């Protein structure tokens, strides 16, 4: 490449722009429209179909600013006539060949109707090439008339050669990005042709043409100083393809998976890259521009919010970060130009910093395993992986339909969680009938393979994100009802478990409907993990919704619980700025009051868009309003119906309810009772059969589900009884090692029972005697707390411990002085407090919860469940501080902890990767905290930097248990937690247990090591995060150069997508009371760790100095604060009875 600042010397004026020859088949979207005219008997020439005012760019022209984002700047000095654009093509006098019979045409994005282009077909060598194209303008709420900055170019019989074809996509940027991309689409093909016709080789021709286009743009009549375009192009020459890349648009190829077993089918197609983004994420590109004087910094680093570092290339993904805070190129003495790429056409100011238009070129021999090529702007890859793109395109035999489906799906993905979209352009090129004989020609990629070796430096998924981790949302499912450890009320069960599905829930569907719905459903990440049986169940509950023009399907801002699949019809997507949402609350609002149309969902053959995916996972306000544009139909799936399908097979409600009425089993929680019911086996007895004989050992516990039995005894004081459905016997066998039956049980009619042995019972929930003992302690503690509550005054703390154990703990809130804020979110404020009059000063932590905020967020049962968990956790553990006391007043609930936290863990993270000793220390503390909770059967769901607290000595404190839940050996189904820390089974709705915490531990360790999670995004792009997690494989992880084999191994094992194989879970005993976390603690990464010392914090913590400084800063602030944080409470009071 030579010196980083120099480019190949070219003279643009030496290459007069000339014809590509007649009879070619060209499609050119550059803002100029022309129509073909016959010139005598020769081939076509092109004549402009619009006035000169529309020719771009020209030294004679000005463009409408509203139409083209301000239009080009007209320079004062005239442009050299030799490089002025000429639309007139010189005719060729020879007769066109057979392959030239497809007439050349030029199409404009302005003049063509909305939608993809037609499918074109041609023969190259012994294979057929079919292609189509589609460019869709993005939606920008703040610039609604902004021009499409993407352009494309397609030409067959390129350079007069029927063995050549050229395709390119240009993605403009900056104020005049549309002009730059149009200019490049006009000039680049011409310069390539000039060189080829002068017998220059293809590789040097591609390189020189890009550099000449760049130079010509600098000398053109518009300002490209801070504007430019990326370029991705494919030049076909027989069975060879040459890919030239400048910037971050992409080319991919779909190939048969040669590892697949059996005959070829479409499902075996895999995506392979043909280009790699050129950005500062790539170390080679970063170093090249730095040699030219460039500074490489993120915006946060430039503004001083983030320390200087260069560890951006650690989290590597398959999508482009357009809206994050990626590393950018800056002038050494100024805050410009801030480009996020290292190669571009245009961008004159950036050239002195090493930004070049020299392309990276890859050459490949096509073979019979290559099925199609896609080149596209980065708008396609924002929320779609390369494999996603292949999976969409492979469904269509027609490239035009494939282009439409791909661009529309990319556009839809943007609108699912954004209020804007990028410009989106794609060209799909199908390769039909390539001979297998070509496979022996050479080894496929023969130039540029070293570029693909840099794939690990691809720009990360939406960037590593700003280091303000507080911006990360914590999902709190409104149905995530805590199961009380002391009062297992049945109505605390997940609503999905109680949802009754009728046999005709969704109505009848034809075989053809089932077929296409199945194809669409199985391609969605929410359903692709389901078994065939489950998929058919999902289809069975889909309800048809017929709509008329003007019907509102969903409304922006409203909470949603329904997913939609379009059967037929068109549906407008309208978006209003948040401030204007209140104007649309009335049903009779005019359509315009719902905002501008930003997209239209269109159905067609093999095209059935979907929307509302997130509604099946958790409740989230709708991002847009969807209105039927015409008469049509949708298929709707309700969240509760979906949950019910996922949870089918769990015990019947009546059985669980009956088990909870048995006095001996009453200490069991709902979750434990469910576990017992799941383990009970069905036994059938015939009329006259004896189940038990008096005096024999009782084998276990029986619950009658149908039929009738007679219970008799020889002892006079035991009456004869008839037992029917939901009656039981043998319950004492669950407690005693040897239980002698006091009755004879004879079957009166065919009877079915659920049966469980003592051994199976104890494997499920532990020894009943131990449960009874723990329950006795908990009940005693709860009764004492209840008594304390009765005697408490408005300002009193209801103390959780005995008076002697609570010595030094203040009895009223009046004894506390607010020192300063530590942490705040929507419902909680954590503050450092001091006990008045204490000497030396005694500091504690006060967590204040606004009643109204809890009510508005529908989190009443979350808070009640957290209280119950604290009541049940009577054993002490420094890492999981218990509540000393609770005070409740008119507006707030105050929880007092005997610890001194100074911030969340995220507040101490800078985004830089930490050393392994740092990772080991804090991972070990989290392991011990999880061990404490898991031994009680509690899943935490808060093992992430947002929810983990740090005390004044730098040690971890798991203070917030509002997302925690007792699951025992069972599973829970509600999505709770920080999106990047959710496990695959949580997202898929398969039910999760304590293994979800081990996944979170793996994500945490990776984040501490690398500075970001494997799934981090700057934007709150929940769908894309969840999609990444469900498709994740540990081998995708990338590591710092100095990462040890031990840390890599433990993180990979913690991030096993299969929970049964996940480190920490596979070694747990059946009842979860033994060996929790043992597999993790024994891993070689923790060799030499003193677990007891880690638990009590005997060693100096890595964050000790920073935490101590933070403590001093808080205590020195001296800001007087009111105790209460909430507003007047207007909700119901039933949930507050336990406070």
N, C-alpha and C positions, 0 to 999 in steps of 0.2 A: 504494500500500500504506500510505502515511502513515508515521507514526513507527514505528520498528522495534519499540518496546516496547509499543505499544498495539494493541488489536484492536477490531473493530467491537463497539460496545456492544449487548449483547443481554440479555434477561431470560428465563432458562430457565423460570421459573415461569409465564410468560405463555403458554407453549405446552404445554398439557396433552397428554399422550401419548394418542393416539386411534387408531382403526382405520384401516387402509389400505383398507377396503372389503371386501366379500365377493367370493368367486369368484376372487380373485387366485391366482397360482401362485407360492408363495414357498418357498424353501429357506433355512433359517437354522441355521448351525452355531454355536451360542453356548453350548453346555453345558447348554441347557434343551431338554427334549423335550415336545412337545405333540401332541395328536391332534385331528383335526377332528370337530366335532359339528354336526349340523343343528339349526338353530333355527327350527322350524316350516317354512314354505315358503320362507323367505328363505335367504340365503347362509350359509356356514359361520361359526362363531365358533371361537375357540381356547380349549381348556381344558388346563391343565397336566396332563401325564401322569406327573409325578413329584411327590414331596412338596415342601413349601415349602422344606425344607432345601436342595434342589438349585437353587433359583432364585437367580440371580446377577445383580447384587449386590442385597442387601436389608439394611435396617437391623435386620432380625430374625434374621439368618442367620450361621452359621459353616460353613466348608467343611472337609472332611478335608484336613489338610495334606499328607499323602502323595499324595493324588489331584491336588491343584491347586498343588503347589509351595509349600505353606505356607498357601494360602488368603488371603482378604482380611482386612485388619485391621478389626475392628468399632470404629467411633468411639463415644465416650461420648455425645456429643450426638446427639439424634434428628435424622433427616433430614426436611426439608420434605416433607410428604405429597404435595405437588403434583409432586414429581419422583421419587417412589418408583415403581419399575417396576411396571407392571400388565400381566399377560399376557392378561387378558381383553379381547377386542376387541368393540367395539360393532357390532351387526348393522346392515346396510343393508337397507332394506325393499324396494328395487326389485329386479326380476328380473335375474339376471345375463345379460349379453350372450353371444353365441356364443363370443367370444374368452375368456370367463371360465369355460368349461366345464372347463378343467384345474383341478382343485380345489387350493386352497391347502394346503400342507403345510409343517410345520416339522420339520427333521431335526437331530439332535444328533450331534456327533462321538463322544460316549460311547456312545450307544445304537445307532448305525448299525453294520452289519457292516463289517469291514475292506474297503477297496476304494473305487473311484470311485462317484460317484452315477450314477443313470440319465440317459439323454439325454432332455431336454425339448425340445419344439418349439412354436413359435407363429408367427403371421403378424403382421408389422408392415408396414403399408403394402402395397407390392406385392412384398415379399421375405419369405423365411422365415428365422427365427432359430432355430438349434438350439444347445443348450449343455449342458455337464455340468461337474462340479466334483470335486475330490479333495483332501483334506487328510490328510497323513501325519505323525504325530508323529516327531520326531527321536530319534536314539539318543545318549544322553549317559552315558558310562561312570561319571562321578562323580555322576550324579543320575538313576538309571535309572527312577525313578517321576515324573520331572518331567512336568508337564502340557504338552500341545500349546499353545503360545502363539499359534498362528495361528487365525484365525476367517474365515469367509466368509459372504456373504449374496447370495442370488439371488431376485429377485422380478419376475414379469411382471405385466402390467396394473397397473403401478406408479401409485399415486395415483388408482386407479380409471380409468385411461386406457389403452385397448387399444393405443395408439401409444407407450406408454412401457414400459421395462423397466430394472431397476437391478441391477447386479452389483458386489460389493465384496470385497476381501481385506484383512484386518487382521493385522498382524504385531506381536505384543506383545513387550515387552522389560522387563527389570527383575524384581524379586522377584515382583511381581503382574502380570506382563505378560499372563498368560492371562486374568485378570479384566478387565484394561483392554481387550483385543481383543474379548472377549465383550460387554462393556458397549457398546463402540462399534458393534458389529454389531447390537445391540439398539436403540440410540438414534438413530444417524445417519440411517437410512432414515425414521424417524418424523418427525424434525425437518425433513427435506427435504419430506416429504409435507405437513406442516403449512404450510409456506411456499407450496408450489405450489397448495394448495387455497385459500390466501388471495391468490391471483393475483400472487404474487411471481415475477419472472422466474427462469429456470433458473439463470443464473450467480449472482445474489445469493442465491438459495435454497441453492445448494451451499455458498457461502462462509459464510452465516449458520449453516447446519446444522452444519458442522464446528466453528465457534466455540462454538455452543451445546452440542454434545456434549462439547467440552473443558471448558466451565464446569460443566456438569452432573456430569461425572466428578469435578471438584474437590470438589463438594458431596456426593458419594455416600458410602456407608458403608465404603469401603475406602481404603487409603493409596496415592495416586498421586503422592506427592511425588518419588519416584525411579523410578517405573514409568510406562509409557505404551504407545502403539501407533502404528505407521504405518498409513496408509490409502491404498489405491488403488481408485478406483471408476469405473465407466462407466455413464452414464445415457443410454439410447437414447430418442430422441424422433423417431419416424418415421425419416427417413433422416439425421438428425443424431445425432452422438454427442458427449457431454460428459465429458471425463476430468478427474477431480479427484484431485490427488496431494498427499499429506502424508507426507514421509519418503523411503524408498528402496526400496519395493516398485515394481513396474514394470508398465506396459501397453505392448504392442507390437501392431502390425497387420501381417498378411501381405498383400502386394500383388503383383500381376503386375509383372514386370520389363518396363516399356514399351520398354526398349532391346533386348529379346530379338528375334531374327530368327525369323520363321516363326510358325506358329499357337501358341496358348497350350498349355502343358503344365505339370504340377506342378513340374517342375524349375526353372521360371522365377520361382518365388515368392521375394520378398526381404522381409526384416524391416525395418520402419520404426518408430521410437520414437514413443510417444504420451505419454511422461513422461520427466522428467530428475530424477535423484536430487538431493535437497536435503541437501547435506553441506558441511562447511567446505572441501572441495576447490573448490567454486564460489566464485569471488572475490566475486560479488555477494552471496551468502549470508554469506560470511565477514565482509565489511565491514558488513553489516546488523547482525549480532549483536555485532560489536566496538563499534558505536555504543552498545550497551546495556551496555557494560562487560565483555563476555566476553573472556577470553584464549583464543587459538587455539594449541594446542600438542599435540604427540604425547605419549604416555606417556614416551618416552625423553627428550623435551625437559623435561618436568616433573621427571623424576628426575635431570636433569643429564647424561645420557649423550650427548646430542646438542645441538649449538648451536642457538640460536634462528634460525629462518628461516621463510619462507612460500613456498618454491618446490615445494609439493606437487603443483601442478596441471600438471606438465610431462609426466608419463607417463600418458597417457590411454588407457583401455581400454574394453572393452565388458562387463566383469563387475564385480561388487561385491566390495569388500574388507571381509569381516566379521571376519577373524581376524588382520589385520595390525596395523600401528601407525599408523592414520590420524590426521589432525589432529582434535582434540576440543575441545569447549567446556568451559572451566573458569571458576570464580568468580574474580574478581580477587584475593581474599584467602584462597582455600582450594583444596584439591585435590579439588574436586567441581564439578559432577556427572559430568564426563567423557563427555558424550554425543557420539556420532560423527555426529549429524544436526542439522539446523538447524530442522526442523519436526516436530511430533509432537502427538498428542492425549494429554493427561495431562502427566506430567513437570512438576509444579507448580514445583519448585525451579528448573528451567531457564528458566521463563518470564521471570523478571526479567532473564535474560541474553539475551533476544531470541528464544528458541525459541517458535515460534507454531504454532497449529493452522490458520492461514489457508492454504487450498489454492492451488496453482497449477492453473489450469484451461485445458484445451485443447478447442476445439470444431472438429469436422470433419464435412464432408458426405460420406457414404458414396457410393461409385460402383462401377461394375461391375468395377473392378480390385481392389477390396477383398474378400478371401476369408475371413479369420477374424481374431479378436482374442483375445489371451491376456493375462490379468492374473494376476500371481503374486507371491508373497512372494520375498524375496531369496534364499531357499534354493534356488530353481530356478536362479538366475543365477550362483551361486557358481562353477560349473565349466562352465556352458553359456552361450555367447553368444546374443544375440537371434536370430541367424541359425540357430544350432544348434536353438533352440526351434522355429522355423518349419519347419526340415527334419524334425524329429521329428513334429510335429503334422500336416504335410501328407500323411503316409503313410496317414492314417486318415480314413475317411469318417464314422465314428461319433465324436462328441466325447467320449463316455465312454471309448472305447478310447484316444483321443488323450490324454486327461487321465491315464489310467493309465500309458501309455507315457512321457509326459513326466515325471511325478512319480517313477516308478520309475527312469528313466534318470538324473534328477538325484540321486536317492538312491544309485544305483549309483556315480555319479561320486565322490560323497563317500567311499564305502567303498573305492574303489580305492586311495586313498593317505591316508586318515584313519581314526581309530578312533572318530569321532563324526560325526554329521550334524546339520544344522539341521532345524527343522520346515519342511515343504515343502507349499505349497498353490498350486493353480492352478485357474483357470476358463477353459475353452475355449469360445468363442462363434463358431459358424459362420454365415456370411452367404451365403444361397443366393438366387440369382435377382434380384439388384439390377439394375434396368433401366439400360441404357446411356444412356437419355434423361436420367438423373440427372446424368450426367457434365458436362452443359452448365450445370447449375444455378449453381454457383459454384466457386471455386478450391480445393476440398477443405478444407484447414485455414484457417479464417477467424478464429479466436481462439486466441491462445497460441503462434503460430508463433515469436514472439521467444524463447519458452522453449526451443524445440528448437534455436535458434541457440547455446544454451549446452551442446550435447551434447559439445563438446570439453572441458568441465569435469566430465564424468561421473567418478564415483569410479573411480580406477585399478584395474587388475586385481589383486585381493588386496593392494592397497597397494604403496607403494614399498619396503616391507620395512625391517626394522631394519638399521642401518648396520654391524652386526657381520658383515661380509662373510665372515668365517671360517666362518660357518654354512653357506655355500653348498657344496654337495657337488660334488666333482669325480668324474665317472663314469669309472671305469677298467674297460673291458670285459675280462672274464676271457679273452676270445678275441683280445684286441688284441695279437697276438704280433709283436714287432719283427722285421723282416727284416734280418739282419745285413749290414752293408756289406762285411764281409770274409769271412764264412763262410756264404753263402746256403744253409742246409740246407732241403731241400724241406718238411720237416715243420713249418717255420715258417709255412706258408701258412694263411690263414684256414680254419678247419674247414668253413665253409659251402661253400668251393670244392671240398672233397674229399668232400662228402656225395653219395652216389650215389642218385639218385631212380629207382625202378623205374616202369614204365609203369602199374602198378596200385597205386601207393604208398598211396592212400587208399581203395581199394575203389570199387565201382560206386555211382553215385548216380542217382536217378530225375530226370527232367526237372523235375518240380515241386520236388524238393529243391534242384537246382542253381539254379532260379529264385529261391526265397526266400533261399537262402544268399547268392546274388550280391547281392541287394538289401541284405542286412544288412552284408555285407563292404564293399560300395562306400560305405556310409554311415559307415564307420569311418575316422578320420584316418590310420591306419596303411596303409590300402589304397586310399584314394580317389585317389591319384596314379598308381596302376598302370594300365597299358594293359588293354584288354579281354582280350588274350591272357594277360597275367600274372595277372589276376583268376581266369580259368578254370584256370590252373595252380595257384593257391593252393587253389581249391576241389577240384581233383583230388587234392591231398595231404592234405586234411582226413580224419581218421580217426574213424570212429564209435566212441563209447565208451558201451556200455550199462551202466547202473548200477541197483542195487537200493536200497531204503530202508536208510539207515544207512551207505552207502558214502561214504568220505572221498575227495573229488575233489582238493582241495589242503589243505595243513596250514599254519596260521599259523607264521611264522618259518622255514619251509623255503625253500630257494632254488627258484625256479621257472623253467622253460624252455618252458612250454606255455600257449597261449591257447585259451580254450574258448568255444564258441557253443552255447547250449542249443537242442536240438531240441524236446524236450517234457519235462515233469516240473517239480517244484518242488525248490528247493535252498536249504537254510538257510545263512545266513552267521553264523558265530559268532566272537566276538572275546574274547580274554583279555588282561588287563593283562600287560605284558612279564614281570613278575616271576613270573607263574604259568605261563608257557609250558612250563617243564620238566615239568610234571605231565601233559602230554598226549603225551609221547614214545612211550608204548606204544600199539600198534595197538588193543589191547582196551579202551581208555579209554571210560568212559561218556560219552554225548553232553554231559552237563552240564559235564564237565571241559574241554570245548573253549570254554567261556564262554557268555555269554548270546546268544540269537538277536537279532541287530541288524537283520536284513533277510531277506526270502525272495525269491529269484529265481523268478518265475512266467512260464511260457510260455503262449502263446495265439495265436490268429489274428493274424498281422502283429506278433507280439510274441515276439522271441527274444533275450533278454538275453545279453550277453557279459561275460567277466571274464578278467583275466590279460593285458591288452594289453602291459604293460611287459615281460613275459617275452620278447616277440619282439624287444625292443630290447637289453636287457641283463639280467643276472641280478640280481634284487633279492629279499630275503626277502618271502614272502607276508604281507600285512597282516591276513589273516583265514583262518579255516578254513571251507571250503565242503563241506557234507554233503548227500547226496541225501535228501530228505524222503519220496520215494516212488520207485517204479520209473520210470525215465526214460532219456533218451539225450542225449549231447552230441556235438559235433564238435570234435576237438582238432587244433591246429596246432603242431607242434614248431618251435622256433627254428631248428635247423639245416636243416630242410626249407624253412622260409621263406627263410633266407639262400641256400640252394642255388638256389631259384627266382629270386631277385633277381640272382644272379651267373651264371645260365646264359648261355652264349654266350662265356664266358671259355675260354682254350685248354685242351685236354685235358691231364690230368695226365701221361700217358705222353709227350706231345710235350715238355712243359716239362722233365720229368725227363731226356729224351734230350738236349735242348739243353744241359743243365747238365753233361753228361758229356763234351762236346766241349772239348778242352783250350784251344782258342783262345777259347772263350766262358766259360771257368770263372771269370774275374774278374767277370763280371756277377752281380749279386744276383738273388735269386728274383724280385723285382719287375721288374727290368730284363729278365730272361728272359721273364717273362709278357708284357711289352710287345712284345718281339721276336716271340713266338709269335702275339700278336694281330694284328700287322702282316703276317704271312706270308700270301700269297695261294695259293689252291688252283689247281694246274695239272694237267691230265689228259693223258696221252700214250698212244697206241695201240701195239699190238704192231708191231715193226719200225721205229718212228719213232726218229730220232736226236735226242737232247736236246743233246749237245755233240759237236763234232768237235775232234780234237787240233789244237792250234795256233790255235784261234779265241779271241777274248776271252770270258772267263767273265762272263755277265751278272749273276750273283749266287750266292746260297747256296741249295741244294736239300736238303730233308729228305723222304725217301720215307715215305709213310704207308701205302701198300698197293701191291702188285704187285712186279715184279722187273725189274732192268736189268743189262746187262753192261758192265763197264768194261774197255777194252782200250787198248794203247799200242804204237806202233811201236818204242819204245825197249825194248831187251832187258832192262833192269834193272827194268822196271815190269811186274808180273805181271797176268794177266787175272783179274778178280774178278767175282763175282755179288753185287749189292747188293739187299737186300730191305727190308721195312718197318723204319723207324727208322734205316736207314743214311743217309749223307749224302755230298755232294760239293759243291765250289765254295766252300768256306769261306774260302779265301785271298782271294777277291774282296771280302770285307768289310773287308780291311785295305789292300790295294794299290789304287792308282788304276787300274792296268791289269793284269789278271791273265790270263795265257795258259794255256789248258787243256793239261794234260799227258796227257789221256785222251780217248778217244771213248766216249760213253755211248749205248748202244743199248737200246731197250725190248724185253724178252723177252715180256712179257704186259702187258695194260692196267695202267698205273701212275698212281698219284696222288701228287703231291708238294706240299709247302708250300714256297713260294719267296719270297725277299726280296732286294731290291737293296741295294747299298751305301748309296745315297742314302736309301732308306726306313729302313734300319737306323740311320743317323746321325740322322735326324729323330726316331727313337724314343728312343734312349739316348745319342746323341752319338757322336763319333768313337771307334772301337775303339782306335786308337793312344793317345788321351788316357785312355781307361778303363784300358788296360794300364799306362800311366805312373803314373796315380794308384794303381792297385792295387799296383804295385811299391813305391811309397812307403809305402802302408798296410801291406803285408806286411812291409817292413823294420821299420817302427815296431812292428808287432805282435810280430815275432820278438824285437826288443830288449826289449819289455815282458815277453814270455814268459821271456826269459833272466833279466831282473831279478827276475821272480817266483820263479824257481828258487833264486836266491841270497838271497832275502828272508828275514828272521827274523820272528818273531811281531809285533814292534813296528815293523817296517820299512814304509815307503811304497814301493810299486811305482811308480817315477817314469815318467811318460809322455814326458818330454822328455829330450834328450841331457843329460849331466851339465853341460856348459858353459851350456846354455840354462836349466838348472834351478838355476843358482847362486842361493843365498839361500833355496832351498826346503828345509825340514827333511826329513831322511831317515828320521826315526822319529817316532812319535806321542809319544814321551817328551819331544821338544823343544817340544811345544805346551802352552800353558796356556789352559784354558777361561776365557774372559772373561765370556760371558753368552749367554742364549738370544735368538734372533732370530725363529724361526718353528718351529711344530710341526704335524704332522698325524698320521694314523694310523700311518704307516710311517717318516716322516722327522723329524729334528730338525736344524735349521740353527742353528749357533752361531758367534759371533765368537771367534776364537782369536788368541793372541799367541805369536810365536816366542820362546822363552826366551832371555834374554841378548842379544837384539837391541837395538841402539842406533843411531838412535832406535827405539822399539818398532815392530816389524813385525807388522801385523795381517793375518790371512787369514780365510777362511770355511771352516768344516768342516761337511759335511753327513753326518750319521750315519744309517744305515739299519739297522733291526732285522731280522735274518734271519728270526726267528720271525714277526714281523708281516708280512713279505713273503710268507712261506710260507702263513700263515693267510689272506691276502688273494688267494692264487693269482696273485701278481705276479712270480713268478720270471723269466719270460721278458721282462717289461717291464724289469726291472733289467738283465738280461743284454743286451737290445737297446740300452738307454741306454749301457752300457759300450762296445758296439761302435760306436755313433755317435760317442762321444767319441774312440775310437781313430781313426776315419776322419777326423774334423775336425782335421787337423793344422795347417791355417792358423789364424792368430790373429785374433780379433775380440773387442774389449773388451765388446761388448754381449752376446756369447754366450761367457762365460768357459769355457775348457777346463779339464779336470781336470789338476792338477799331478801328483797321485799318489793311489793307492788303498791302504788298509790293511784287511786282513781278519783278524778274530780269531774266537773261538768264538761270539760273540753278534752282532757287528755288522760292517757294511761302512762304512768311513769314506772319504769323498771330499773331497780338499783342493783349494780354488780360490784362486788368487791375486787375490782381490778382497775387498772388505770390505762385505758387505751388512748392512743394519740393520733390514730389515723388508720385508714384502710391500707391493706398491703399495696394496692394499686397506686396509692399516693406516694409511695416510696420507689416505684419503678419508673425508670426513665426511658424505657424502650430499648435500652442496650442489653445485650446478653450478659448474664452473670457467670461467674466461675462455678465449677462443679461443687466446690465446698459450700457455696451459697445455696445452690440448688439442693444439696444433700441435707443441709441443716433444716431448711424450711419444709422440704418434702417430708422429712422425718417427723416434724412436729404435726404436720397435717395427717400423716399416717396414724399417729397416736391419737389424735382427736377423732378420726374416723373409727379407729379400733374401739374407742370408748362408746361411740354411738352405735356402731354395728353390733357390738356384743349385746346391745339391748334391742336389736332388730330395727334400728332407726336408720333410714336413708337421709343423708344430709342435704344434698343438692345445692350446697353453698361453698364448695371447695374451689373458689375462684377468687382472684384478687379484689373483685368488687365487694365481696361479702366477708372475706377474712380480715380481721382487725390485727393491729400491731400494738403491743403495750409499750410503756415507757422504756423498757429494757430491750426492746427489739424482738420480742417473742410473739408468736402467733396466738391469737385468741379467737375462737369460733363463738362469736357473741350472738349472732342472729340465727335463730332456728325457725323462722317463720315459714321456710320452705321445707322443713324437715317433716318426716312422716314415719309412723311405725308401719313396717311392711313384713317383719318377721321373715319367714321363708317364702312369702308370696311376692306379688308384684302390684304396682300401682300404675295408673294409666294416664295421669295428667301431666302435661308438659310444664315443668317449672325449672327455672334456672337461667343463667346467662347464655344466650344463643350459641356462642362459640364453645361453650363447655357442655352442651347437651350431647348425650350419647346417641348412637344410631337407633337403639331400641326405643328411646324416648320419642324420637321424631317419627319413627315408623308406627308408633302406637301399639307395639307388641307387648307392652308392659315392661316396667323396669323395676329393679331392686337395688340392693346395696352395690352391685357391680357398676351402676351408673356413677357412683362416687369414685371408683377406681379409674374409670375413663377420665373423669374430671381431674384426678390427680395426674394422670399422664399428660393432659393438656396443660395443666399448671406447670409441671416440670419442664415441658417443652418451652413454654412462654418465658419462664425464668432463665432458661439456658440460651434462648435465641432472641428474646426481646419481644416476641409476638407469638400468638397461637398459630397452629397450622391452618386456621380457618378465618383469620382476622380480616375484617373489612372496615374501612373508615365509615362508610354509610351504614345505616341500620338496615342492611339488605337481608332481611331474615330468610327469604326464600333461597337466595343463593348460598348463604351460610349452611342452611339445613340440607340443601342439595349436595354441597361438598361433603358434609359429614356422612350422609347416607351412602355416598359412593367412595368413601375414603378407604385406602389400604395403607398399612404401615410402611410399605416399601416406597411410598411416595414422599416420605419425609426427607428433608435435606438438613444438613448439619453444619455447624461451625467446623473449621478445619481441624481444630484441636480437641473436638469432642471425643471422649473415650469410648471404647467398645461397650463398657459397662452401662454408661448413661444411655447410649443408643438402645441397648438391649432392653433395659427396664422400661423405657418410654414406649418402645414398639410393643412390648408385651402388655402394658397397661392400655394401649390404644388398639387392642384386638377388637375388630368389629363384632365378633361373636362373644357374647358375654360369658358363655360357659367356658371359653378358653382364656378369658382375661385374667391376667396375673392378679392374685389376691382373692379372686372369687373361686377359682377351680379347686383350691385347697380347703375351702370352708366346709365344716361339718354340716350335716343335713339341717340341724336346727339353728345354725348361725351363732350358737352360743360359744362355740369353740373354734380356734384357729383363724378367727377373722384377722386379716392383714398379715398372717404369719408368712405366707409366700412372698409378700413384698419385703418384709423385714429380713428375710433370709437371703434376699438377692445380693449378689456380689457388690452392687453399687453401694450398699449400706454396710459393707464389711468394716468392722472396727467401730461402728456406731454404738455409743452407750445410750441405750434407749431410756433408762431411768433418768440419767442426767439430762437427756434431751427433754424429757417430760417436765422436769421441774426447772429447767433453764439454768443448769449449773454452769454451763459454758457461756462465754461472751458471745452474744448473737451478732451476726454480720451487720445487722442494722442498728446495733446498740447506740452507736454515736449519733446517727441521724435521728433515731427515736428520742434519745435524750435531749437533743437540740430542739426537736419539735415540742417536747414536753415543756421545756423552758420557755419557748416562744408562746405557747398557749397560756401558761401560768403568768407570763409577764404582760399579756395583752390587757388584762384588767378591765375588759369591757363589761359593764353591768348589763345583765340580761334578765328578762322575765322568766319565771319558771315554766309557764304554760306556752305552748306553741300553736295550739289549735284554735279554731273558730267555734262559734256556738254550734252545738250538736243538734241536728234536726231529724236523725234517723230513728229506727226502732231500737228498743232497749233489751230485747230478749237475749241477744248474744252477750250482753254485759252482766248477766246475772252471776257469772262465775268470777267477776272481778270485784 
